[in-house]
C-alpha cells in the first residue's frame, strides 16, 4: 500500500491540486510564458484527466475540489474588497474600463455570430439547400 493511499481523501485531493498549481507556476516561470501559472496548472490537470493513465490522479482531486466548488462565492470576497478600496482609481478610469469590458463582450459576440452564420450557410450548401426558412422551422422564406 502506498503512502498516498494512507492520506485522507480530502488531503490527498488538496495535494493533487497544489501540485498542479506548482507545476503550472514552475512552467510559467521557466518558460517565461505570458499565462498565469495557476491557469496553466489547471489546464495541465484537465489534460491529465483526458489521458487514460492519469485519470486516477484527477479523480483523487475530486474530494477536495467538490467542497471548494460548493463555496466558490467566497473567492469573490478579496476582489470585492479591492474594488471598494480602489473605488476612486476605478472612477478616474471608468471610460477605458467600460470600453474594455464592453469590447471584450461585444467583439466575441459579433465574431461568434458571424462564424455561426457562415457555418450554417456552409452546412446548407453541403446539403444542397438554399437555406431559406430552415432556421425558424416555418418552411417559408424570410421577408
C-alpha positions in Angstrom: 0.0 0.0 0.0 1.4 3.4 -1.0 1.8 6.3 1.4 -0.6 8.3 -0.7 -3.4 5.8 0.0 -3.0 6.4 3.7 -3.9 10.1 3.4 -7.5 11.2 3.9 -9.2 11.7 0.5 -9.6 15.5 1.0 -6.0 15.9 2.0 -4.8 13.8 -1.0 -7.1 15.9 -3.2 -5.6 19.2 -1.9 -2.1 17.8 -2.5 -3.0 17.0 -6.2 -4.5 20.5 -6.7 -1.5 22.2 -5.1 0.9 20.1 -7.1 -0.9 21.1 -10.3 -0.7 24.7 -9.3 3.1 24.4 -8.5 3.8 22.7 -11.8 1.9 25.4 -13.6 3.8 28.2 -11.7 7.1 26.5 -12.4 6.4 26.0 -16.1 5.4 29.6 -16.4 8.5 30.9 -14.7 10.9 28.6 -16.5 9.4 29.0 -20.0 8.6 32.7 -19.5 5.0 32.2 -20.6 2.5 35.1 -20.6 -0.1 32.9 -18.9 -0.7 32.8 -15.2 0.8 29.7 -13.6 -2.4 28.8 -11.8 -4.3 28.7 -15.2 -1.6 26.6 -16.8 -1.7 24.2 -13.8 -5.4 23.8 -14.2 -5.1 23.2 -17.9 -2.4 20.6 -17.2 -4.7 19.0 -14.7 -7.6 18.9 -17.2 -5.2 17.3 -19.8 -4.1 14.8 -17.2 -7.8 13.9 -16.8 -8.2 13.3 -20.5 -5.3 10.8 -20.7 -6.3 7.4 -19.6 -3.2 6.5 -17.4 -3.5 9.7 -15.3 -7.3 9.8 -14.7 -6.9 8.3 -11.3 -4.8 11.3 -10.3 -7.5 13.7 -11.3 -10.2 11.6 -9.6 -8.1 11.9 -6.4 -8.5 15.6 -6.6 -12.3 15.4 -6.6 -12.9 15.1 -2.8 -11.1 18.4 -2.3 -12.4 20.1 -5.4 -16.1 19.5 -4.6 -16.2 21.5 -1.3 -14.1 24.2 -2.9 -16.6 24.5 -5.8 -19.5 24.5 -3.3 -18.0 27.6 -1.7 -16.7 29.3 -4.8 -18.6 32.5 -4.0 -16.1 33.1 -1.1 -13.3 33.6 -3.7 -15.1 36.8 -4.8 -14.6 38.5 -1.4 -11.0 39.6 -1.9 -11.6 41.2 -5.4 -14.7 42.9 -3.9 -12.7 44.4 -1.1 -10.1 45.6 -3.6 -12.8 47.3 -5.7 -14.1 49.1 -2.6 -10.5 50.2 -1.6 -9.7 51.4 -5.2 -13.0 52.9 -6.0 -11.5 56.4 -6.6 -9.0 54.9 -9.1 -11.7 53.0 -10.8 -13.9 56.1 -11.1 -11.0 58.0 -12.7 -10.5 55.2 -15.3 -14.2 54.5 -15.8 -14.3 55.1 -19.6 -11.3 52.9 -20.5 -12.6 50.2 -18.2 -16.1 50.4 -19.7 -14.7 50.3 -23.2 -12.6 47.3 -22.3 -15.4 45.4 -20.6 -17.9 46.3 -23.3 -15.4 45.5 -26.1 -14.5 42.2 -24.6 -18.2 41.3 -24.6 -19.2 42.7 -27.9 -16.3 41.6 -30.1 -16.6 37.9 -29.3 -20.4 38.1 -29.5 -20.2 39.5 -33.0 -17.4 37.2 -34.2 -19.2 34.1 -32.9 -22.5 35.2 -34.5 -20.7 35.8 -37.9 -19.0 32.4 -37.5 -22.3 30.7 -36.8 -23.9 32.3 -39.8 -21.0 31.2 -42.0 -21.1 27.6 -40.7 -24.9 27.5 -41.2 -24.5 28.7 -44.8 -21.8 26.1 -45.4 -24.0 23.3 -44.0 -26.9 24.4 -46.2 -24.7 24.4 -49.3 -23.4 20.9 -48.5 -27.0 19.6 -48.1 -27.9 21.2 -51.4 -30.5 23.5 -49.9 -30.8 27.2 -50.3 -31.1 27.8 -46.5 -34.4 29.6 -46.8 -36.7 29.2 -43.8 -34.9 26.2 -42.3 -33.7 28.1 -39.3 -37.1 29.1 -37.9 -38.8 25.9 -38.8 -41.6 27.6 -40.7 -40.6 26.4 -44.1 -41.2 29.9 -45.5 -38.6 32.2 -46.9 -37.8 35.2 -44.7 -39.3 38.5 -45.9 
